Amino acid sequence: MSGSVDLSIIIVAWNARELVLDCMASIQAAALEISYEVIVVDNGSTDGGAAAVRRQFPEVQAIGLPRNIGFAAGNNQGLLKMNGRHAVLLNSDTIVMPGGLERCVRYLDENPHVGVVGPQLLNPDRTKQNCIHNSPTLISEIVSQSLLRRLLPRRYPSKRVDYREPVEVEAVLGACLFVRWEVIQEVGPLGEDYFFFLEDTDWCHMIRARGWKVVHIPDAYVIHLSGESSKKKLPLRTRIEYYRSRYTFFRRNRGALAYWALLAIVLGKVLLGSLLGGRRAAEYRKLLAWHWQGRPASAGLGSVCEER
């Protein structure tokens, strides 16, 4: 049974040695006022990250995997080793700020009906990032998220609103997601049929379906450094991976009719883009070919797992 420390901090890394070391240094500098352990899961890196962690932070449990098994499966390896009453999935490209992790642990302790919490993520210049998610629906596939957040801010909460109190939401970003041990035992781990994208949203969706609440904590802060590296380096593979994750989410949670409706919506958008997409038409044609080929997993991020 877990519970020998207050918090298990789980960091999954793939060729992110310096980011991990900086994140670890920020945890030490924050001088946490709770008991904690750190579990670093190295997802088949080739940069010597796991060895560097063991050398510079010998108290940390570093798990070296032989290959990249994805964000969800990597975190699950860390969850298997946790000894905390709560766990936090923490991206390697984050910087912990004093008081932020403690605030989230304290909220979980004071609200036993809450299963998951997430802090407010900040850019390096301290501006807010969007760190609240809604579970995908056919409406959100047709209407842009930014428009929905403007028109229906209570239904689609976002960084546009300055929340003064914790607010119940559908999902929080997996870059810094706190979950209590009892929830993991009841609901199970992250879905490993997601390689990257939407595994956090799916997990929150399952947790809420069991009656637990998911809450955003606006006065707890963690800096999130990048956020779009895979989009910049591998734009086509990233889009394919996100489509794969959306199809997986609908198949798991929305039923066959909604799944096929989603497929029709996406194919319509891709076909239109291939005809009228201008400079991006070639990319849309590649996406159309990927669908025609049966949507092979090998065309996505595959062995590449950038920090979100």
MOHU-V665202 format. One record per backbone hydrogen bond with DSSP energy under -0.5 kcal/mol. NH is the residue of the N-H (numbers start at 0). CO is the residue of the C=O. Records with the same first field share a line. If there is no record, write none. Layout:
NH=CO / CO
This chain:
2=82
3=82
4=82
5=34
6=34
7=85
8=6 / 36
9=7 / 87
10=8 / 38
11=9
12=40
19=15
20=16
21=17
22=18
23=19
24=20
25=21
26=22
27=23
28=24
29=25
30=27
31=26
36=6
38=8
39=37 / 60
40=10 / 38
41=39 / 62
42=12 / 40
43=41 / 64
51=47
52=48
53=49
54=50
55=51
56=52
59=56
60=37
61=59
62=39 / 60
63=61
64=41 / 62
68=66
70=194
73=69
74=70
75=71
76=72
77=73
78=74
79=75
80=76 / 77
81=78
84=4
85=5
86=178
87=7
88=176
89=9 / 87
90=174
91=11
93=90
94=222
96=220
99=96
100=96
102=98
103=99
104=100
105=101
106=102
107=103
108=104
109=105
110=106
113=110
114=212
115=212
116=177
117=214
119=216 / 219
120=118
121=221
122=126
125=122
128=120
130=128
132=170
140=136
141=137 / 138
142=138
147=143
148=144
149=145
150=146
151=147
155=151
160=157
162=160
166=215
168=213
169=132
170=132
172=130
175=172
176=88 / 173
177=116
178=86
179=114
180=84
182=179
183=179
184=180
185=181
186=182
187=182 / 183
191=189
193=190
194=192
201=197
202=198
203=199
204=200
205=201
206=202
207=203
208=204
209=205 / 206
210=207
211=206
212=112
213=168
214=115
215=166
216=117
217=215
219=216
221=119
222=94
223=121
224=92 / 222
228=306
229=306
231=227
232=228
233=229
237=233
238=234
239=235
240=236
241=237
242=238
243=239
244=240
245=241
246=242
247=243
248=244
249=245
250=246
251=247
252=248
253=249
254=249
257=253
258=254
259=255
260=256
261=257
262=258
263=259
264=260
265=261
266=262
267=263
268=264
269=265
270=266
271=267
272=268
273=269
274=270
275=271
276=272
279=276
280=277
283=279
284=280
285=281
286=282
287=283
288=284
289=285
290=286
291=287
292=288
293=290
294=289
298=295
299=296
303=300
304=302
